[in-house]
């Protein structure tokens, strides 16, 4: 009958139950932070994330549905392939006028 009169504060199993409660709270907080991440794989929205904007190691991550595409900057500005296609002018009223390049001059 000594077990019925033991002090509950000396019972080691009670501290283990408290640790389990703490871990459950931590797991719930982690799940909430994953759900709020814009690149969450379960999120159906399209998202574009720019990391280190304007720096040499800039990255652009685009998520469309479940497809993730990463673009990394090579640190150089103004590189690429192509030719001048024309000239665009902004008018006083805010509209834009595009004038194609004359192909006779090539």
Residue pairs with C-beta under 8 A, 6 or more apart in sequence:
8 14
34 40
35 42
38 47
38 49
38 63
39 47
39 49
39 61
39 63
39 68
41 66
44 65
46 62
46 63
46 64
46 65
47 62
47 63
48 60
48 61
48 62
48 63
49 60
49 61
49 62
49 63
50 58
50 59
50 60
50 61
51 58
51 59
51 60
51 61
52 58
52 59
55 73
56 73
56 75
57 72
57 73
57 75
58 72
58 73
59 70
59 71
59 72
59 73
60 70
60 71
61 68
61 69
61 70
61 71
62 68
62 69
62 70
62 71
63 69
83 101
84 101
85 100
85 101
86 98
86 99
86 100
86 101
87 98
87 99
87 101
88 96
88 97
88 98
88 99
89 96
89 97
89 99
90 96
91 97
